[in-house]
Amino acid sequence: MKKGLVIIGSNQYGVVSEFISGIRQDLQSLNMTTELLDFNSPSSIEYQASREDRFDEFDFFFSFNAVGLDLSFNGMMLTEVMKRKPVFVFLVDHPLHLITRFIGLNVILLCVDQEHVGFAQLCGIRAHFFPHAVPADMVAGPTEFAGMEQKHGILFPASYFDTAQWRQKLQPVWHQVGHFLENCQSVTRFMQHLQVLPSGNKPATVGLDHNIQLLSIYADFYIRGRQREKILQLCQDSGLAITVVGNGSQQYKNRFPLHQYSDAVPFKTLLTLMQNARFVLHNSPGFELGLHERIVYPMALGTPVVCDLLARPDRILGADYQLLTINNIAGMNAVQYLQIQHENLAMIRQRHTWRYQLQSLMREYHLLAETSGQAVALC
């Protein structure tokens, strides 16, 4: 039986714990055991450090957000182990933000967007598309959902972005990039504009040095903040009151008074809110070719997702996915709603569990074998 060490760090609202718990659970279903090293838990650190020959005990390593890559046991560094054992780094944001943690290291990035994969590969880093998913047992077996009439409101899980702050940081170059930023949809498009990334037939001609990296990070936060304000404004102009739940969300109230606002809640509580809502609103965080937990978890819980025009989960979920927008949900009836609930569940069950993605990944790195068409663990 193969064994892995899962490494995590900061864990605000229990979001990371939920993801990692599902991943470990689905690895277990593939006959692969894991231990957890939580840098926020003194007892977890003490337990791992107290045992000898720790690296030899594990067949692979799984780091959330590149935490712990400088780890050492008994004088041996994980950076040395990377040369002979796979070290997976699961990123839930653009690799740009954390690239200094893993650039030059022999890691395998797991990216939630296909364009993030392309960026990493241009930087000479191995990367795989590993979009957000749910635990397999969350969608196992027959499921009955509360109907449209039993579910109420539109939930928008979204923290506050201070666009003025990021606009100020961009001030020294605003005369050069401001016009483009006001019309840009993602940091990928921004880096193409800078020619840091290729675009069509235009090759990349600008290197990603420290200054360009910072500029791109500022641009990413500015674009995401501006897009969030646009969706709030669109809902207000449409007379569509929503409930915004997220850190600092009350700071939007003066500008968008139609909506209700609530501070961030633990992720398990948020899942209950998603399940009870009639719709979950998703504002693209720059993932044009990826998935977000605000898409897959509501779908698994029986709640249709309403997207802004930039978030296009149908590009990943396929042509059978019914793309819902603010403009096309008003006339939905209970029968249509029920059909969407079950179609969404079927999509998640078939291809969007951690187990499904881990099975393919672990086979590729020879941690799983395939016998008679079924994946089994190497023991």
C-alpha positions as CSV (number, residue, x, y, z in Angstrom):
1,M,0.0,0.0,0.0
2,K,1.4,3.4,-1.0
3,K,1.6,6.1,1.7
4,G,1.8,9.9,1.4
5,L,2.5,12.9,3.6
6,V,0.0,15.7,3.3
7,I,1.3,19.1,4.3
8,I,-0.9,22.2,5.1
9,G,-0.5,25.6,6.7
10,S,-3.0,28.4,7.3
11,N,-6.5,27.3,7.3
12,Q,-9.0,30.2,7.5
13,Y,-12.6,29.2,8.0
14,G,-11.7,25.5,7.6
15,V,-11.7,25.7,3.8
16,V,-8.4,24.0,3.5
17,S,-9.4,21.3,6.0
18,E,-12.5,20.5,3.9
19,F,-10.5,20.2,0.7
20,I,-7.7,18.1,2.3
21,S,-10.1,15.9,4.2
22,G,-11.9,15.1,0.9
23,I,-8.6,14.4,-0.9
24,R,-7.3,12.1,1.9
25,Q,-10.6,10.3,2.0
26,D,-10.6,9.7,-1.7
27,L,-6.9,8.6,-1.6
28,Q,-8.0,6.1,1.1
29,S,-10.7,4.8,-1.3
30,L,-7.9,4.1,-3.8
31,N,-6.1,2.0,-1.1
32,M,-3.5,4.8,-0.4
33,T,-2.9,5.9,3.2
34,T,-1.8,9.4,4.3
35,E,-0.5,11.2,7.3
36,L,-1.1,14.9,7.9
37,L,1.5,17.5,8.8
38,D,-0.3,20.7,9.9
39,F,2.0,23.6,10.5
40,N,-0.8,25.3,12.5
41,S,-0.8,22.3,14.9
42,P,2.1,22.1,17.4
43,S,1.1,18.5,18.2
44,S,1.2,17.5,14.5
45,I,4.6,19.1,14.1
46,E,6.0,17.4,17.2
47,Y,4.6,14.0,16.2
48,Q,6.2,14.2,12.7
49,A,9.5,15.5,13.9
50,S,9.8,12.8,16.6
51,R,10.1,9.9,14.2
52,E,13.2,8.8,12.4
53,D,13.7,8.2,8.6
54,R,10.4,10.0,7.9
55,F,11.0,10.6,4.2
56,D,11.8,7.0,3.5
57,E,8.4,6.0,4.9
58,F,6.5,8.0,2.3
59,D,6.0,7.3,-1.4
60,F,4.7,10.7,-2.3
61,F,4.1,14.2,-0.8
62,F,1.1,16.5,-1.2
63,S,1.6,20.1,-0.3
64,F,-1.2,22.7,-0.2
65,N,-0.1,26.0,-1.6
66,A,3.6,24.9,-1.6
67,V,3.7,24.8,2.2
68,G,6.6,22.9,3.8
69,L,8.8,22.5,0.7
70,D,11.8,23.5,2.9
71,L,11.0,20.6,5.3
72,S,13.8,18.5,6.7
73,F,14.0,15.4,8.9
74,N,17.2,14.3,10.5
75,G,19.3,16.5,8.2
76,M,17.7,15.4,5.0
77,M,15.8,18.1,3.0
78,L,12.6,17.5,1.1
79,T,14.2,19.3,-1.8
80,E,16.6,16.3,-2.1
81,V,13.7,13.8,-1.8
82,M,12.0,15.5,-4.7
83,K,14.6,14.1,-7.1
84,R,13.3,10.5,-6.5
85,K,9.8,10.8,-5.1
86,P,6.8,12.8,-6.5
87,V,6.0,16.0,-4.6
88,F,2.6,17.4,-5.6
89,V,1.8,21.1,-5.0
90,F,-2.0,21.9,-5.0
91,L,-2.6,25.5,-5.9
92,V,-6.1,27.1,-5.7
93,D,-5.0,30.4,-7.2
94,H,-2.7,31.5,-10.1
95,P,0.8,30.1,-9.7
96,L,2.1,33.7,-10.1
97,H,1.2,34.4,-6.4
98,L,3.4,31.7,-4.9
99,I,6.0,31.0,-7.6
100,T,9.0,32.0,-5.4
101,R,8.1,29.0,-3.1
102,F,8.6,26.4,-5.9
103,I,10.5,27.9,-8.8
104,G,13.5,25.8,-9.6
105,L,12.2,22.8,-7.5
106,N,11.3,19.4,-8.8
107,V,7.6,19.6,-8.0
108,I,4.4,18.8,-9.8
109,L,1.9,21.7,-9.7
110,L,-1.8,20.8,-9.6
111,C,-3.6,23.8,-11.0
112,V,-7.4,24.6,-10.9
113,D,-7.3,26.3,-14.3
114,Q,-5.9,25.1,-17.6
115,E,-4.3,28.5,-18.3
116,H,-2.5,28.3,-15.0
117,V,-1.0,25.0,-16.3
118,G,0.2,26.8,-19.4
119,F,1.8,29.5,-17.4
120,A,3.6,27.0,-15.2
121,Q,4.9,25.1,-18.2
122,L,6.2,28.2,-19.8
123,C,8.2,28.8,-16.6
124,G,9.6,25.3,-16.9
125,I,7.5,23.7,-14.2
126,R,5.6,20.4,-14.5
127,A,1.9,21.1,-14.0
128,H,-1.4,19.3,-14.3
129,F,-5.0,20.4,-14.6
130,F,-6.6,19.6,-11.2
131,P,-9.8,21.6,-10.9
132,H,-11.9,21.9,-7.8
133,A,-13.9,18.8,-7.0
134,V,-15.9,17.2,-4.1
135,P,-15.3,14.0,-2.1
136,A,-16.7,10.9,-3.9
137,D,-19.0,9.9,-1.0
138,M,-20.7,13.3,-1.1
139,V,-22.3,12.3,-4.4
140,A,-22.5,8.5,-4.0
141,G,-25.8,6.8,-4.1
142,P,-29.3,8.1,-4.8
143,T,-29.9,11.6,-3.6
144,E,-33.1,13.6,-3.0
145,F,-32.9,17.3,-3.1
146,A,-35.2,19.9,-1.5
147,G,-37.3,21.4,-4.3
148,M,-37.3,24.9,-5.7
149,E,-40.1,26.1,-3.4
150,Q,-38.2,24.8,-0.3
151,K,-35.0,26.7,-1.1
152,H,-34.8,30.5,-0.9
153,G,-32.6,33.4,-2.0
154,I,-29.4,33.8,-4.0
155,L,-26.2,33.3,-2.0
156,F,-23.0,35.0,-3.1
157,P,-19.9,33.7,-1.2
158,A,-17.5,36.6,-1.7
159,S,-15.0,38.5,0.4
160,Y,-14.4,42.2,0.1
161,F,-11.7,43.4,-2.4
162,D,-10.5,47.0,-1.9
163,T,-10.0,48.0,-5.5
164,A,-8.8,51.5,-4.4
165,Q,-5.9,49.9,-2.6
166,W,-4.8,47.9,-5.6
167,R,-5.4,50.9,-7.9
168,Q,-3.1,52.9,-5.7
169,K,-0.3,50.3,-5.9
170,L,-0.7,50.4,-9.7
171,Q,-0.5,54.2,-9.8
172,P,3.2,54.5,-11.0
173,V,2.3,52.6,-14.2
174,W,-1.4,53.4,-14.5
175,H,-0.7,55.7,-17.5
176,Q,0.7,52.7,-19.3
177,V,-1.7,49.9,-18.2
178,G,-4.8,51.6,-16.8
179,H,-6.9,51.6,-20.0
180,F,-6.2,47.9,-20.6
181,L,-6.9,47.0,-17.0
182,E,-10.3,48.6,-17.0
183,N,-11.3,46.2,-19.8
184,C,-9.3,43.2,-18.9
185,Q,-10.9,40.0,-17.7
186,S,-8.1,38.1,-16.0
187,V,-4.4,38.3,-15.0
188,T,-3.7,35.9,-17.9
189,R,-4.9,38.5,-20.4
190,F,-3.0,41.2,-18.5
191,M,0.3,39.2,-18.8
192,Q,-0.4,38.6,-22.5
193,H,-0.8,42.4,-22.8
194,L,2.6,42.9,-21.2
195,Q,4.0,40.2,-23.5
196,V,5.0,38.1,-20.5
197,L,2.9,35.3,-21.9
198,P,2.4,34.6,-25.6
199,S,-0.9,35.6,-27.3
200,G,-1.9,34.1,-30.6
201,N,1.0,34.5,-32.9
202,K,2.8,36.9,-30.6
203,P,5.6,35.3,-28.6
204,A,6.5,36.3,-25.0
205,T,9.2,38.9,-25.1
206,V,9.2,40.1,-21.5
207,G,10.8,38.2,-18.6
208,L,9.0,37.5,-15.3
209,D,11.3,39.4,-13.0
210,H,10.4,40.5,-9.5
211,N,8.9,43.8,-10.6
212,I,6.7,42.2,-13.3
213,Q,5.6,39.6,-10.8
214,L,4.5,42.2,-8.3
215,L,2.8,44.3,-11.0
216,S,0.9,41.2,-12.2
217,I,-0.2,40.3,-8.7
218,Y,-1.5,43.9,-8.1
219,A,-3.3,43.7,-11.4
220,D,-4.9,40.3,-10.5
221,F,-6.4,41.7,-7.3
222,Y,-7.5,44.9,-9.0
223,I,-9.2,43.0,-11.9
224,R,-10.9,40.5,-9.5
225,G,-12.1,43.4,-7.2
226,R,-13.5,45.3,-10.2
227,Q,-15.3,42.3,-11.5
228,R,-16.9,41.6,-8.1
229,E,-18.2,45.2,-8.0
230,K,-19.6,44.8,-11.5
231,I,-21.6,41.7,-10.6
232,L,-23.0,43.5,-7.5
233,Q,-23.9,46.5,-9.5
234,L,-25.6,44.3,-12.2
235,C,-27.7,42.5,-9.6
236,Q,-28.7,45.8,-8.0
237,D,-29.6,47.4,-11.4
238,S,-31.7,44.3,-12.2
239,G,-33.5,44.6,-8.8
240,L,-32.1,41.2,-7.8
241,A,-31.3,41.2,-4.1
242,I,-28.6,38.7,-3.1
243,T,-27.0,37.7,0.2
244,V,-23.3,38.3,0.2
245,V,-21.3,36.2,2.7
246,G,-17.6,36.8,3.1
247,N,-14.8,38.5,5.0
248,G,-15.5,42.3,5.1
249,S,-18.5,42.0,2.7
250,Q,-20.3,44.7,4.7
251,Q,-18.0,47.3,3.2
252,Y,-19.9,46.9,-0.1
253,K,-23.2,48.0,1.6
254,N,-22.9,51.8,1.0
255,R,-22.4,51.3,-2.7
256,F,-24.8,48.4,-3.2
257,P,-27.5,48.8,-0.5
258,L,-30.1,46.4,-2.2
259,H,-28.2,43.4,-1.0
260,Q,-27.8,41.7,2.4
261,Y,-24.3,41.2,3.9
262,S,-22.9,38.8,6.4
263,D,-19.4,38.2,7.6
264,A,-17.4,35.0,6.7
265,V,-18.6,31.8,8.3
266,P,-16.8,28.4,8.7
267,F,-16.8,26.5,5.5
268,K,-19.1,23.7,6.8
269,T,-21.7,26.4,7.7
270,L,-21.3,27.9,4.2
271,L,-22.0,24.5,2.7
272,T,-25.3,24.4,4.6
273,L,-26.1,27.9,3.3
274,M,-25.4,26.8,-0.2
275,Q,-27.6,23.8,0.2
276,N,-30.5,25.9,1.5
277,A,-30.2,28.6,-1.2
278,R,-32.2,28.5,-4.3
279,F,-29.2,29.6,-6.3
280,V,-25.5,30.3,-5.7
281,L,-24.0,33.2,-7.5
282,H,-20.5,32.7,-8.9
283,N,-18.3,35.6,-9.9
284,S,-15.2,34.4,-11.9
285,P,-11.9,34.9,-10.0
286,G,-10.1,34.9,-13.3
287,F,-10.6,31.2,-13.9
288,E,-11.7,31.2,-17.6
289,L,-10.7,27.6,-18.2
290,G,-11.2,26.1,-14.8
291,L,-13.6,25.3,-12.0
292,H,-14.1,26.8,-8.5
293,E,-15.5,25.4,-5.3
294,R,-18.4,27.8,-5.7
295,I,-19.4,25.8,-8.7
296,V,-18.8,22.2,-7.8
297,Y,-20.0,22.2,-4.2
298,P,-23.4,23.8,-4.9
299,M,-23.9,21.4,-7.9
300,A,-23.3,18.5,-5.6
301,L,-25.6,19.9,-3.0
302,G,-28.5,20.4,-5.4
303,T,-28.2,24.1,-5.9
304,P,-27.9,25.5,-9.4
305,V,-25.1,28.1,-10.0
306,V,-25.7,31.5,-11.6
307,C,-22.6,32.8,-13.3
308,D,-21.4,36.1,-14.5
309,L,-20.6,36.2,-18.2
310,L,-16.9,35.7,-17.6
311,A,-17.3,32.5,-15.6
312,R,-17.9,29.8,-18.2
313,P,-18.0,26.4,-16.4
314,D,-19.6,24.9,-19.5
315,R,-16.1,25.0,-21.1
316,I,-15.0,22.4,-18.6
317,L,-18.3,20.7,-17.7
318,G,-19.3,20.3,-21.4
319,A,-22.2,21.1,-23.7
320,D,-24.7,19.3,-21.5
321,Y,-24.2,21.8,-18.7
322,Q,-27.0,24.5,-18.6
323,L,-25.3,27.8,-18.2
324,L,-27.4,30.0,-15.9
325,T,-27.1,33.8,-15.8
326,I,-28.9,36.6,-14.0
327,N,-30.9,37.2,-17.2
328,N,-32.3,33.6,-17.7
329,I,-33.3,32.4,-14.2
330,A,-36.5,34.5,-13.7
331,G,-38.8,32.2,-15.7
332,M,-37.5,28.9,-14.3
333,N,-40.2,26.5,-13.0
334,A,-40.0,23.7,-10.4
335,V,-39.8,21.0,-13.1
336,Q,-36.9,22.7,-14.9
337,Y,-35.2,23.3,-11.5
338,L,-35.4,19.6,-10.6
339,Q,-34.0,18.6,-13.9
340,I,-31.0,20.9,-13.5
341,Q,-30.4,19.6,-10.0
342,H,-30.1,16.0,-11.2
343,E,-28.2,16.8,-14.4
344,N,-25.7,18.8,-12.3
345,L,-25.3,15.9,-9.8
346,A,-24.7,13.4,-12.6
347,M,-21.9,15.6,-14.0
348,I,-20.2,15.9,-10.6
349,R,-20.6,12.2,-9.8
350,Q,-19.1,11.2,-13.1
351,R,-16.0,13.4,-13.5
352,H,-15.6,15.9,-10.7
353,T,-14.7,14.1,-7.6
354,W,-11.3,14.1,-6.0
355,R,-11.2,10.3,-6.5
356,Y,-11.6,10.6,-10.2
357,Q,-8.8,13.1,-10.5
358,L,-6.5,11.4,-8.1
359,Q,-6.9,8.1,-9.8
360,S,-5.6,9.5,-13.1
361,L,-2.8,11.5,-11.4
362,M,-1.6,8.6,-9.3
363,R,-1.6,6.3,-12.3
364,E,0.6,8.7,-14.3
365,Y,3.2,8.8,-11.5
366,H,3.1,5.0,-11.1
367,L,1.5,5.1,-7.7
368,L,-1.5,3.2,-9.0
369,A,-1.6,0.2,-11.3
370,E,-4.5,-0.7,-13.7
371,T,-5.7,-4.3,-13.7
372,S,-8.6,-5.5,-15.9
373,G,-9.7,-1.9,-16.5
374,Q,-9.8,-1.1,-12.8
375,A,-7.4,1.0,-10.8
376,V,-5.8,-0.8,-7.8
377,A,-3.1,0.3,-5.5
378,L,0.5,-1.1,-5.7
379,C,1.4,-2.7,-2.5
